[in-house]
Amino acid sequence: MQARWRCAALVKKSPSHVASYRTPRTLSSTVRTTYRSAGMPPDVRERWQSSSVASVWLRPADWYHPAVDALVEAVLDGSDPVPAAERLGAARAAAGVGISETIDDLACLFRALGDDAPPLELVRAVCEGWAADHAAAPALTHCIDPDSGLPTAEYLGVRLGETYGSAQRAGARATETHALLVVDVEAQPLAPWSRIVRSAIVGEGLTLLYGEGYPMAALGRGVFAVLVERASDLGPQALELRTRLAEHARSHGAQDLVRQPPRVWLEPLPDSRTRAVELLEHLGR
């Protein structure tokens, strides 16, 4: 299935940009560009919506929110758009929109303005607004990690239980039929918004490589795991996974957020499902 989330090329930056999301913001000239004075037409909102719905937005009926108008007005007038971007991020989280879809939608605004990508300051603002509202919302599910869009460790634990049960019914052992491919992309301590962007990019990369519904999970602290069948090609598969994730991060300008290259290794399954769940908990610490 072709991925609808693209996590646009939106974070070209130096390591100094990932210090702390609490540091005072000095907005770049890119953010303060007055598009109206540059001759941009007044139908930016409509062009933004059309671009987003056509490429990344999953449910056209819930795209509009008053925060959209506030952000468009701030960008066109050359005023500080950061507060409006934070409100938009919070509104998207409140509506149940994932972080990848939220970032991609922001990128569509700047494509409508003729730019390649949104400024770093606005990506950070949207992520902070989204994260703040998401943290305050009641948890409705333990199945999906909201940052990466992948299943959680708890859900992968359920799939492991099924794997052990299926192997036993077939007269085999799960330790002989399956293993975990573990990916560690943690390169350095990151600000919360940077971790969200990193998780979204890695989650998208894993989904592109393995497909929707594959048994894999975000374990926390930049660690991800994929449940795979033992086969002779596991070595080449691990190498391809490392290469593809590194390329995916670079293609989005996020190489500073992801270990280059990511660490990938094969983790054997323990003798029981209980110990396998404990292994997931250990890997995510």
N, C-alpha and C positions, 0 to 999 in steps of 0.2 A: 504494500500500500504506500503510495506517495505521501510523504510527510507533509502536513499542512503548516507546521510550525517551522520557521526558518531561522529564528534568532539572528536577525540581520547583522551585518558586519558593523558593529556598533560600539566597540570598546577599544579603539586604537589608543594606547596610552603608554606611559612609562611607569616603572614600579612606584614612583612617588605618588601616583594617583590612588593607591590602595592602602593608604596609611590608616585613616579613621574616618568614618562617616560623620563623626561629630565635629571635625575640624571646620572652621569658617570657610564658606565658599567664596571664591573669587571667580565670577562668571567670565567665561571666555568671550571674545568678540563674536564668535560663531553664534552663541546663544542670544546675544543682544542684537543680532542683525534685524533691521526693520524691513521685512519682506514687502510691506505695502509700498514703502518708498522706492523699492527696487522694481516696482511695476507688477507685482504679483496680483492676480485676480482675486476678488473677494469671495469666491466660491471654494475656498480651501477646505472647509469642513466637508462639503459634498465630495470633493476629490479624494480627501483622506478616507472617508467612509467607503467610497467605491473601491479604492485600492485595497483597503483592509478586507472588505467582504469578499473580494475576488481572489484574494491570495492567502490570508491567514486567519480571518475571523470565522469562528465555527457557527455562531447563531446570529444572523443579521438583525433579528428583532431586538436583541439586547445590546446593540453597539452604542446607541446614543445615551449620553449622560450629560447633565449641565456642565460637568467638569471639562468636557470636550470643548465647549464654547469658551470657557475661561482660558484654556491652554492656547487655543487658536488665537484669541484676542491678544494674549500676552506675547506670543511669538510674532504676530503681525505688527504690533505696536512697538516692539523693541523693549518692552518692560520686562521685569524679572519673571521668567516663566516657571521657576522652580516650585513656588507654592502651588501653582495650578497643576504641575506635573505630579506633585505628591498627592493632591486631592484625587487626581485621575487614577493613580495607582491604588489608592484606598478604595475608590469606587469599584474598580475592576475586581479587587479581592472580595469586596462585599457581595458582588454579583456572582462569585464563584468562578471567575475567569482565572486560569492558570498564569503563572509568571511568564512562561514562554510566549503565550498568546498576547499578553499585555505588552511585553517588550517589542514583539513583532509589529503590533498595532502602532506603537509609537514610531517605529521606523517608517511605517507607511505615511505618517504625517509628513515627515521630512522628504520622503520621495515625492510626495505631492508638491512640495516646495522646490523640488529640483536638486535636493542634496542627496548624497549617497547614504548618509547615516545620521542619526540624532547625536547631538553633542553628549559627551560623557556626563556632564552635570545633570542633564535631564534623564538619562538612563538611571543614574544613581537616585535621583529624586523619585522617579516612578517606582523603583525597587523598594525604596524606604517606605513610601506610602503604602505599597502593596503589603510589605512585610508587617508593618505596624497594625494594619487592619486585620490581616490574617491571624496574627498572634492573639488578637483580642476576640476573635470569633470562636464560637464553640466548635469542637471537633466533631464532625459528622461521620467520619470514616477513618479507619486505620489501615486502609488498603492501599492508598495512593499517596506518595510523597509529593506535596504540592510544588516544591521547588524544581524537581527534576521531571515530574510527570511519570516516574517509574513506580512500580509497587514498593511497598515498605518491606523492611526486614521481617515484620510479623507475617505479612502475606507470603513471602518467600518461605518462611517456616512452615506454613500450611502446605505449600507445594512440595517441600521436602518430605513432609509426612506422607503425602500421596506417593512420592517416589519410593520411599522405603516400603510402603504397603504393596505397591505394584510389584516391586522386585521380589518381595517375600512370597506373594501369590504365584509368581512365575518360577519359584524355586531358585532364585538368584539372590545376590547381595547388592544392595545399593552402592556399597563401597567399590564394587567391581564394575557397575554399570554407569555410574555418574560421578561427577566431580564439580567443583566450583572454580570458575575462572574469576579471579579477583583482580580488580583494577584500583589502583591508588593514584589519584591525581593531585593530592595535596602537595603544593610546592612551598607555601609560606602562609603564615597567619593572614587572614583576609577580613576586611570589613564585611558586615552582614550583607550589604547590597552586592558585593563582589562574589560572595559565596552563592547567592541566589543565581547570578548570571552564570557562574561556573557550573552549578548543578543543572541548570536548564540546558546548557550546551552539551554537557556530557550525557544527560538523559536523552537528548535528541539524537546524539551520535550513536548511542547504543541501540536506540529504536530503529534508526536507519539501517544499522548493520544486521540486527537480528529479527526485526519485524515486531509488529504489535502483538501483545499477548505472550511473548516469550518469558519463561521464568527467570526473572532477574530483579534486582532491587538496589535501591540506594540505602547503604548501611549507616551513613553518617561520616563526618570528618573527611569528606572527599573520597570515601571508599565505596565501591560498587561491586556487586557479585552477580555472576551469570551461572545458572545451573545448566551444565552441558553433559551430553552423553560421552562416555569415554570412547575414544576412537584414535586411530593412528595419526589423524591430522590435527591433534590438539596443539602440537608445537607450532605449526604454521598458522593455526587459528589464533593462538595467543599473539603471535608476531603481527598478524594482520590487524587484530584488535588494537594493539599498541600504536601501530602506524596510522590507522584510520582515525583514532581519537585525537592524536597529535595534529593530523592534517585538518580535522574538523575544527579544532580550537584555533589553529592559525588562520583558517579561512574566515573566521568571525572576528579576527583581531584580538582573541582572548588568550594568546599564548602565555601572557604574563600571569594568568590566573590558574593555569594548568601545568603540572609538572611536565617537563619536556625531556625525554618522552615519558609518558605515564608508566608506572610500574605495573606489570601484569604477571601473574603467576598462577599456577595450578595448585589448588588446595584440595587434598583428598578428603572425602567424606568420612566422618567417624563411624563407629559401629552401630550407633543408634540415632533415632530421630531427635531424642532429647539432647544428646551431645552435639548434634548438628545445629540445633537452635542455639545452644551455648556458643558454638563456634561463630555463628553470625553476630551474636552480641559482642564477642571478643574482637572480631574484625572491625566493628564499628566504633570501638573505643579509641 
